[in-house]
Amino acid sequence: MKAGKIDLSGKVALVTGGGRGIGATISLALAEAGADVVINYNNSQKEAERIRNKIEDMNRRTSVIRADVGDTAQCKALVLQAKEAFDRVDILVSNAGIGQPHRIVDTPDEEWERVMNVNARATFALARELLPGMIQRRFGRFVTISSNIAVYGRGGGSFATYAASKAALIALTKGIAHEGAPYVTANVILPGPTNRQLAEDRTASIQILENQPLDWLGIPTLISRKGFPEDIAHAVAFFASDAAEYITGQSLHVSGGLFMP
């Protein structure tokens, strides 16, 4: 392997929640690096179709598949459809996530279960379907998207349920790293405060960020701005590439120095 530009040519990536926000930017970044991309969405078909068009303009193969990843049966169907379209999945980016700033005493069982299912169990269900093939082919990449809140514990309100689900994702990713070794790597990215506009709107994003305080809960970031989705996407592309083949079971904070474990 030679150092240089990240090259994912010939690889197939599945991005959950890949049709909008950070997920859309990740889908575009992987395609720009040469990967074919399966875009999963649940409620954002129009946005997912728009990202598909952009990827097709790059002369990459792409597919858009609707699935509620909080449902294990739909996770299994998602993988089957992805394999029907591309024969295999080399890279899973587990990006889909939900959460509400509710206090523990105000959180019903149904909300707890829903958040845990989407944010943590989905990755478990997808790994169960994808790991055997990746191990057999002697290549696989899992990149999961957690949050600084998973270790910091708070964020603009009570996010106990969300934080718990994202902390579970960190532990699960380490388990995948153990079970996938030595051929499959699994790493987790923990974003800090990130502007959710697409990187394609970077000029508008910069204007918005200039009018926002450069801190979060009164804690300043060392890099004098909030994050862009592309900051997360670049880290994902790195972990998905051969350049990161000796890195597994690790957590990377992408937060402008907001949190230093």
TACORKA-V176448 format. One line per field, one symbol per residue. burial: b if it has 16 or more other C-alpha atoms within 10 Angstrom, else e. Layout:
BEGIN
burial=???
END
This chain:
BEGIN
burial=eeeeebbbeebbbbbbbbbbbbbbbbbbbbbbbbbbbbbbbbeebebbbebbebbbeeebbbbbbbbbbbebebbbbbbbbbeeebebbbbbbbbbbebebbeeeeeeeeebebbbbbbbbbbbbbbebbbeebbeeebbbbbbbbbbbbbeebbeeebbbbbbbbbbbbebbbebbebbbebbbbbbbbbbbbbbbbbeeeeebeeebeeeebeeeeebbeeebbbbbbbbbbbbbbbbbbbebeebbebbbbbbebbee
END
